[in-house]
């Protein structure tokens, strides 16, 4: 197996680091799936932190100026690597500045340990300065690849565009002081309410006029599931989710998505889509019994 990639666009390098930083905030372990066309970051419920499931996919040609991969075989031209995102994000903090001239990534072996080796080229007064970082990774065998397939689209009851994520995250931070869970209710007419119940009382915030996604809109990465039979325009769906986990999801607002959409399966799951031009992030948050 071989992998080598290189980025020279400062904006692409900074966005790549933002993805790493977002993954680091959500879970202790992350799987990077490398294919010929895309780079995936996958977080599952099996990780040590008990964090929520996340599926992030990046179009490699939008980020890499050079990209070469030789997977396990011609038929399965893929590589799965597991690593600690927090350690990687801290190692590559210099990428946050947006002043990096280039970033090279390569799958290597150091002292018989597989590593992702990063070569960071930074500008200096006289000439370029190079820093090399070897980050240990685990190469996952094919027998476990099936555990990291894209999660199926849940047969959601209501879909709604979320309000500004920065303000929504600030609201959830305040709600965390009042309770452990928030009940999210959305209607087909674009109404959204967020409610926290505690011994001190019931606290809620309402958004009366949000956009509702058009299911046949070609800009959306999905189609309405056939199993959704509810046609009543007054219909609404609710789900109670863990506030701490929801806040971890909303850390993705630093990626500045073009659209943020929430799909609700009644009393079962909150599925959020952050849509970018060259990046797609899905979050799956199951219902909780917490109050």
N, C-alpha and C positions, 0 to 999 in steps of 0.2 A: 504493500500500500504506500502511496505517495501523495503528498499534497503540498502545494506551494501557491501562495497568493500575494499580490502586492497592490497597495492603494497609494495614490499620489494626490488625490483631491482632498483638501483640508475638510470640506464639508462632509464628505463620505466618511473620513476617519473619525470625525467628531460624532456623527450619527451612529457609527459602529460602536463607539465607546458608550454612547447613551443607552444602546441596547444592552450592553454588558452591565452597566450600572443598574438598569431596571431589573434585570435577572438577579443581580446580587442582592437587591432589596427584598426579593420575594422568597428565595429558597437557598438552601445550603449547597445543593448539588444541581448541576445542569448537564444536559446532554446536547452536544452540538452534532447535528447531522449534516454532512457535506455531500452534496450531489453535484452533477455537472452544471445544473442550472440555478440551484438555490442553496442557501445556508440556513439551517433551521436551529432554533434554540428551543428546547423542550424541557418543561418542568412537570413532574408527575407527583401524585399524592404519595408516592412511595419514598420521597426524600425524607431526610432525617428531621427536618423542621416541621413536617406535616403541612407544608404549604399547599396552596391551591394549584390546579393544573393550568399550565400556560402553553400555548402553541404560537411560536413566532417564526415567520418565514421572510427571508430577504432575497430579492433578486440579485444574484451575485454580479451580474454585468452592470448593475447600477452603482456598485461599490468598488469592485476590483478592476484595476487596469490590466492585471495579469492574473490568470486563474487556471491552474492545472491540477487535475485530480486523476489518480489511478486507484480505483477501489479494490475490493476483494476479488472481483472478476469483471469481465466485459459485460456480462449480463446484469451484475449487481455492482454498478459503478458508484458505490457509496462508502462512506466511512462514518462510524459513530464513535464519538469521543465523549467521555464523562469527565467533568472537572468541577472545581469549586469556584463559582463565579465571583464571590467576594474577594478571594485571593487574587484572581486575575484582574479584576477591576482596580484593586489597590496597586497591583504591579504596574498597570498601564495608566496611572493617573495623569501622566504627562500628556496623554491624548486629549484630555479635557480642554486644554488651552486653545486648541484649534490652530496651533502654530507648527504642527508636525509636518515635515516636508514629505515623508513617505513612511509607510508601515508595511513590513514584510512578515508574512506568516508561513511557517513551514512545519510539517510533521517530522520530528527527528527522534533519535534515541540517544540519551545521555546516560552513561553508566548502566546500560541495559534497561533503562526506564524510558518508556515513551513520553515525549514532551511535545507541546506546541511551542515552537521557538519564535519569538517576536523580535524583529530588528527595527528599532525606532530611529529614524533619521530626523534630527532637530537642527535648526539653523543656529549658527554662532557667528561671532564677529569676523573671524578669519575664514573658516570653512565649516562644513557640516560636521555634526557630532553624532556618533552612532552608539546606541545602547542596545544590548542584547539580553533578552529575558527568556529563560527556559522554564516553562510552566508544566509540571507533571500532569499527565492525563491518563485515563484508562481507556484502552481500545476495546469497545464492546463487541463480542462475538455475534455472528449472524443469528444464533439461536434465540437471542433476546431482542432482536430488532422489532419483532411484532409488538412488543410492549410500548413502542414509541411511534405508533401510527397516529395519523391525524385523527383527533376525536370526531365522531360523527356529529352532524348538525342536529341539535335537539329539536323535537317537534314543538316549537315554542307557540304559546297562545297569543302573546302580544309582543310587538317590536316597536321601539321608540328611540329617537335620537336624544342623546344625553345633553344636558346644558353644559356650559363651559367647565371643563374638567378641573381647572385650578380652583375655581370657586366651590365646586362640588367636593373636592378633596378637603378644602378648608372647613366646609360644613361637617363632613364626616369626622374630622378631628375634634370638633366641638361636641358632636354626638357621642364620641368615645368616652367623654366625661360623664355621660348620663346613663349609658347602658352598654351591653355587650353585643347587641344585635340591632339591625335596622330592618324594618319591613318596607319593601319597595313595591309600590302599586302603580301600574301604568294602564292606560285605556287606549282603545283604538282611535280615540279622538285627539290624542296628543297630550293627555293630562298625566302628570307624574307627581306622586307624593312619596315622601320619605318620613317614616315615623319610628320613634324610639319610645319604648315603654319602660318605666322604672318605678320604684317605690315612691319617687318624688312626683310622678305624674306622667302624662303623655305629651311628647314634644314632636311636632311635625312641621315639615316645610312642603309647600306646594308649588308646582310649575304648571300653569293652566294651559299653555299653548306652545307645546314643543312639536317639532316636525315628526311625522311618521314616515318611515322608509317606504318607498314604492317597490313592491316585491319584484316587479318586472324591470326595474331600473338596471341597466347593464353595468352601472358603476358599482353595484353591490356584488360581493363575492359569494352570494348564495341565491337560492330560489326558495320560495315559500314551501315548506314541507307539505306533501299531499295529505298528511294525516290531520292537518289543521282544518276543522270543520266549522269553527265558530264564525258566524257571519254577522252577528248582532253588533252594530256600530257603537252601542253603549257598553259593550263588554269590556271588562278589565281583569287583569290577573295580578296576583301578589306572590311575593316570596320573601321570607325572612332569612337574612344572611349575616354571617359574622362580620362585625364592624372592623375588627383588626385586619382580617383578610381582605375585605373590600378596600381598605386604605392602602394595602400593599399593591393591589391592582392599580389603584389610581396613581401610584407612583409613576406609571407609564405616561402620565400627562406630559412629562418632560420631553417625550418624543414628539410632541406637538402634532397629533394626528389630524388629518383633514376632516374626518368624521368619527364620532364615537357613538356606537349603537348598542343598546341593551335589548336582549331577547329574554323574555320571562316564560318559564314553564311553571304553571300554577303550583305553588307549594313544593317545588322540586329543585329548580336550578336557575341561576342567573348566568346568562351567557353574554359576555361583552366582546364587541368587535372594535378595535382601533384600526382605522383604515388610513393608509398613507399611499403616496404615489408608488413607492418601491418597497413597502414594508407592510406586513399585515400581522397583527397581534390578536390572538383570541384568549379570553379568560373564561374559565368554567368554575363557578362558585356554587357549591351545593347548598341546599336549605339547611338551616340549623334550628334547634329547639331552644337555643339560648334566648334570654329576654334582655 
